């Protein structure tokens, strides 16, 4: 019974090398996500590499290698500083040559082999802590890269929708709308889309006047457009094609400003 418990005491808990290997694999996977996120954030990765983006990419690689090297050095130090136990065979051989009785080493007790003494737990936990910190940092960078990629993708879709509306408006003018109310509402919504693309805050819970207060870019022109939108929304029977033409003039004034940005 004693032999069984001693033999299984070491295997019942994972060795530090195994846990360190698992953490290093997790670190490598998270680091790969960071690198992929950097490439996704570039419109043309190969062009960026040719035009100075290579330096940024190399910095990311060096950062990953630096962290990995630090972990490897700490692991090697831990392994080299582990206490080594002399073998029982060499002890017995020396004792038989000298003619004395075999001396029982500290690694054996009543014929039972004990687990070798390892490095103190604080040093072992320090290795785990460093690996976990690096994983958390890389995971945070991966999340930032992913959110940045989603934001760029969303802004690109906003721009495509706004430009499509503008092309139709330039080709057909107000004839693309069935009524002046529809024209004012469509023009207002596309103006909001352009402002959101430029970074102006917008929340669906806001009223149109609350939104207008937060718009600093071409504020006066947007206020005029907001008044026409309010009239079209709450008093559609009073809307005329003259109102739609005024809304179009204000919108084109705002769009010229957008093209200059």
Secondary structure, DSSP 8 states (H G I E B T S, - for coil): -HHHHHHHHHHSS--HHHHHHHHHHHHHHHHHHHHHHHHHTSSSHHHHIIIIIHHHHHHHHHHHHHHHHHHHHHHHHHHHTS-----HHHHHHHHHHHTS-----TTEETTEE-------HHHHHHHHHHHHHHHHHHHHHHHHHHHHHHHHHHHHHHHHHHHHHHHHHHHHGGGGSSSHHHHHHHHHHHHHHHHHHTT----TTS-HHHHHHH--TTHHHHHHHHHHHHHHHH-GGG--HHHHHHHHHHHHHHHHHHHH-
